[in-house]
Structures are given as C-alpha cells and as structure tokens.
Amino acid sequence: MTERVFVLGAGRAGRSLARALREASVEVVGLHGRRAGEAGDPITVGQIPDAIRDASTVLVTVRDAQLDQALGELSAAPLGAGAVILHASGSADPEGLRPLRAAGHPAGTFHPLVPLADPARAAALLAGAYIGLDGDDAARARGRLLAAALGAHTLDIPAGRKAQYHAAAVLVSNFPPALLALGERTMTAAGLPPDLARRALLPLWSAAAENARAMPAPGSLTGPAVRGDTATIEANLEALAGDPLAAEVYRVMTEAVRREAGK
C-alpha cells in the first residue's frame, strides 16, 4: 500500500492505530505526542517534525478537548500538498479543520468503533470492526482505504447526528467494563476474595456478550426482569442498599431490560 500516515497524538488510541497500521503494512512516517515512547513505539515530542511532509494522511488522535489546539499546530506544520487530515473523534466537529481545508487539505472523521485500550491487541480488534467516517469526499475515500488495509468495515456517520452516533458507541463500549467492575465489587462485598470474584464473573460477562452477538434483544436477555420476578429484584436491591451507585445502576438497567423485553 502506498499510503504514508503520520499519527498526531500518542495516547492509547494513537499508539494502537499506529501499531495496527504498521502490522497492516501501511507506512507510518511518524508518531508524535507529548511524551517519548517505549522502544516498540518510537514517539517524537516537541515541535511537529519535518517527517510530516512525507505523509499523505495525517491521523489526529488527541482527546477532544485538545483537538482544536492540535489542528492549530497542524496548520503551522510543513504538511505535504493535498495531505488528508483525519481525526479520530466520534463526537467533535472541530473548527480547527476550516483553515486546513482552506489550505487545500481534505478533512474528516476516522472513528474506530472499538475500545482501543491496549495497542498490542489493536490489530485483532480492528479486523472486522467498523469505522465511522464523515467529512469531505476525499477524506471519506481515504478513510475507506485505510479501513480496508486494517480489515475493517466503514459506515458514514449521519449528517447532524454525530452526538447521537457517539452516544450509542459509549453505551456499548464504555459501560460493560464498568458493570463488570460493579459486579466484582458487589461479590467481594458478599465475602468472596476479589480475584475469585473476577474469575467467576468473567465467563458470565463474556457469555452475555456472546449471546448478544448470536441474537439481538429480547432473545439474548435473561434474568429476573425478563421473568417478571419482582421478589428477586426487590431482594437484590435490598442487598445493594449499602452501595447506592450499584443500586441505582441495578434499577436503571432493570428498567432497560424490562422495556427491551416488552415487560
């Protein structure tokens, strides 16, 4: 593949995408961040280096709050003519893209719908996953090209609905690990050792995800809310009285299950 990518932002998402692109035989001409990286992740710091001039695509992977600042730095960087600017935010429509577009750089969104927490697992997670795209036609085309190299699918984010699209992604990716952590905490409070609580709950958590993969709700739903077992629900809530956060999550999720199950 002839694409040459410069990644601006060396947090977990940036390092994950840089490593996955390299494994897909896409040339990564630079990975730039605020702190130097380890041996496996060579990271430049300080002023954006001249290597960015060789990039046909710049992938910006900083946090949303830092996005306009990073795009401002890009505007002053020695970009190659016509380089495409893609950012990995699923929710932001940054003003900082305007001067870059005015300078002849197509721009848009390249938002992986996978939780990029571990760079070593990124390539495996991205294969078969979806990447949300928006922006200029040339930016979308470049996004589709990079996604294909990663073995990923793409979808076009509906115009004007980016926040709703991103909320859906947050519901699915951010909350399941928090539910597992709450379950571990609750089982530990019941008297089980923390390591045993985690070992016992992980297969249950994974099986629920596999059920959801195999069939959509309500077919994949189980538990007292589906059965209409109010006595068990009340007993569970009473047991959670000492943990208001867990109790509130239980109430909200019970109502969600009821509605999805049509109860």
C-alpha atoms as one frame of an Amber mdcrd trajectory, in Angstrom:
protein
   0.000   0.000   0.000   1.394   3.403  -0.960  -0.294   5.434   1.800   2.017
   7.138   4.285   0.439   8.067   7.605   1.577  10.465  10.302  -0.191   9.977
  13.659  -0.540  13.095  15.827  -1.406  12.026  19.365   0.424   9.212  21.143
  -2.091   8.126  23.757  -3.599   4.667  23.693  -5.681   5.353  20.578  -2.771
   6.842  18.636  -0.334   4.099  19.578  -2.978   1.459  18.850  -3.731   2.807
  15.375  -0.058   3.343  14.547   0.790  -0.224  15.527  -2.222  -1.702  13.700
  -1.373   0.255  10.542   2.220  -0.940  10.637   1.040  -4.533  11.048  -1.181
  -3.977   8.001   1.918  -2.908   6.003   0.865   0.756   5.928   3.897   3.039
   6.261   3.708   5.147   9.424   6.130   8.021   8.893   5.731   9.428  12.407
   4.016   9.135  15.771   4.064  12.425  17.662   2.985  13.099  21.242   3.729
  14.899  24.471   5.973  12.196  25.961   8.612   9.906  24.477   7.509   6.323
  23.977   8.953   2.902  24.671  11.208   1.026  22.265   8.249  -0.525  20.444
   6.548   2.836  19.966   9.058   5.464  18.755   7.419   8.806  19.541   8.643
  12.291  18.693   7.920  15.179  21.052   8.043  18.959  20.915   7.601  20.670
  17.568   5.946  18.588  14.850   8.861  17.132  12.856   9.551  17.628   9.147
   8.683  13.945   8.606   5.054  15.030   8.427   5.848  16.469   4.981   6.045
  12.887   3.659   2.591  11.926   4.928  -0.310  11.537   2.516  -2.623  11.237
   5.547  -2.383  12.814   8.986  -4.415  10.981  11.615  -5.132  13.144  14.678
  -5.824  11.033  17.770  -5.709  13.520  20.637  -8.508  13.974  23.179 -11.486
  16.074  22.119 -10.507  18.923  24.449  -7.087  19.125  22.749  -8.326  18.714
  19.187  -8.517  22.345  18.079  -5.096  23.067  19.584  -3.605  20.095  17.732
  -5.244  21.193  14.475  -3.836  24.689  15.002  -0.357  23.185  15.308  -1.001
  21.230  12.114  -1.890  24.438  10.281   1.606  25.708  11.065   3.338  22.417
  10.253   5.127  21.613   6.960   2.313  19.493   5.521   2.650  17.947   2.097
   0.442  19.357  -0.654  -3.061  17.887  -0.508  -2.424  15.746   2.574  -5.690
  14.422   4.000  -6.454  15.239   7.632  -8.483  12.672   9.558  -9.337  12.918
  13.254 -10.450  10.034  15.450 -13.130  11.818  17.485 -16.582  10.300  17.264
 -18.312  13.358  18.694 -16.406  16.538  17.735 -16.824  18.740  14.657 -13.722
  20.878  15.236 -13.471  24.430  13.982  -9.747  23.873  13.520 -10.407  21.961
  10.301 -11.509  25.147   8.489  -8.063  26.681   7.875  -6.687  23.291   6.891
  -9.452  22.849   4.331  -8.841  26.374   3.078  -5.189  25.421   2.558  -6.214
  22.528   0.320  -6.347  19.629   2.789  -9.454  17.422   2.632 -10.601  16.612
   6.160 -12.976  14.382   8.063 -13.549  11.774  10.766 -11.977   8.327  11.160
 -13.575   6.935  14.345 -12.876   3.267  15.182 -15.842   1.577  16.854 -13.614
  -0.495  19.112 -12.192   0.263  22.577  -8.501   0.901  21.887  -7.178   0.292
  25.383  -4.225  -1.957  24.503  -2.015  -1.216  21.457  -0.862  -4.841  21.328
  -4.440  -6.013  20.683  -5.476  -3.224  18.321  -4.915  -5.040  15.015  -7.005
  -8.019  16.124  -9.791  -5.786  17.437  -9.944  -3.637  14.303 -10.176  -6.599
  11.937 -13.872  -6.999  11.192 -14.847  -3.924  13.229 -16.482  -0.755  11.893
 -15.006   2.723  11.495 -17.264   5.782  11.371 -16.494   8.305   8.625 -17.627
  11.807   7.779 -16.230  14.895   6.077 -15.100  15.741   2.575 -15.435  13.151
  -0.187 -11.663  12.763  -0.498 -11.367  12.291   3.269 -14.050   9.607   3.294
 -12.335   7.855   0.407  -9.017   7.896   2.275 -10.765   6.608   5.406 -12.235
   3.701   3.446  -8.797   2.907   2.030  -7.157   2.807   5.474 -10.046   0.817
   6.948  -9.714  -1.777   4.190  -5.998  -2.132   4.965  -6.924  -2.805   8.604
  -9.548  -5.364   7.605 -12.302  -3.110   8.964 -15.673  -2.048   7.585 -16.872
   1.556   7.369 -20.104   3.431   7.922 -20.997   7.027   7.104 -21.993   8.977
  10.228 -25.424  10.553   9.506 -25.185  14.296   8.982 -26.115  16.291  12.079
 -26.385  13.146  14.234 -22.802  12.741  15.367 -23.570  13.172  19.088 -26.301
  10.524  18.915 -23.993   8.189  16.974 -21.289   8.675  19.592 -23.718   8.143
  22.490 -24.550   4.736  21.012 -20.851   3.877  20.911 -20.371   4.975  24.533
 -23.327   2.898  25.730 -21.883  -0.238  24.188 -18.138   0.204  24.747 -17.721
   2.143  27.994 -20.419   0.705  30.229 -19.913  -3.099  30.083 -16.466  -2.923
  31.778 -17.983  -0.664  34.453 -20.788  -3.188  35.007 -18.192  -5.933  35.420
 -16.298  -3.817  37.957 -19.520  -3.168  39.911 -20.282  -6.873  39.889 -16.804
  -7.704  41.178 -17.183  -5.118  43.937 -20.581  -6.471  44.942 -19.422 -10.077
  45.012 -16.383  -9.065  47.060 -18.713  -7.256  49.493 -20.592 -10.547  49.805
 -17.420 -12.110  51.217 -15.635 -13.639  48.230 -11.951 -12.859  47.537 -11.547
 -10.218  44.791  -9.511 -12.489  42.492 -12.109 -15.269  42.784 -14.958 -12.798
  42.195 -13.315 -11.683  38.950 -12.584 -15.233  37.764 -16.150 -16.276  38.498
 -17.831 -13.301  36.820 -15.684 -13.016  33.685 -17.173 -16.112  31.969 -20.676
 -14.846  32.800 -19.846 -11.414  31.361 -18.308 -12.929  28.228 -21.226 -15.322
  27.742 -23.694 -12.423  27.892 -21.738 -10.688  25.130 -21.686 -13.877  23.049
 -25.438 -14.283  23.498 -25.925 -10.702  22.296 -23.656 -11.427  19.318 -25.669
 -14.535  18.423 -29.113 -12.929  18.711 -30.487  -9.408  19.269 -32.606  -8.475
  22.256 -35.015  -9.607  23.531 -33.807 -13.094  22.600 -30.460 -12.616  24.343
 -31.950 -11.195  27.558 -32.101 -13.292  30.725 -32.648 -12.745  34.451 -35.365
 -11.710  36.892 -36.574  -8.682  34.917 -37.270 -10.895  31.893 -39.056 -13.468
  34.069 -41.099 -10.819  35.869 -39.586 -11.976  39.169 -40.198  -8.863  41.277
 -39.396 -10.652  44.550 -35.825 -11.368  43.383 -35.404  -7.817  42.089 -36.516
  -6.387  45.445 -34.179  -8.747  47.319 -31.273  -7.733  45.096 -31.985  -4.037
  45.652 -32.180  -4.569  49.408 -28.812  -6.330  49.313 -27.353  -3.364  47.401
 -28.641  -0.761  49.872 -25.118  -0.175  51.193 -23.821   0.707  47.721 -26.055
   3.480  46.328 -24.241   3.606  42.975 -24.619  -0.132  42.346 -28.264   0.037
  43.467 -29.034   2.906  41.081 -27.332   1.139  38.176 -29.315  -2.001  39.008
 -32.605  -0.045  38.992 -31.879   1.711  35.704 -30.656  -1.427  33.941 -33.617
  -3.453  35.257 -35.961  -0.908  33.708 -33.981  -1.037  30.445 -34.212  -4.843
  30.368 -37.937  -4.706  31.099 -38.555  -2.314  28.222 -36.417  -4.285  25.771
 -38.184  -7.478  26.834 -41.577  -5.825  26.468 -42.495  -6.444  30.102
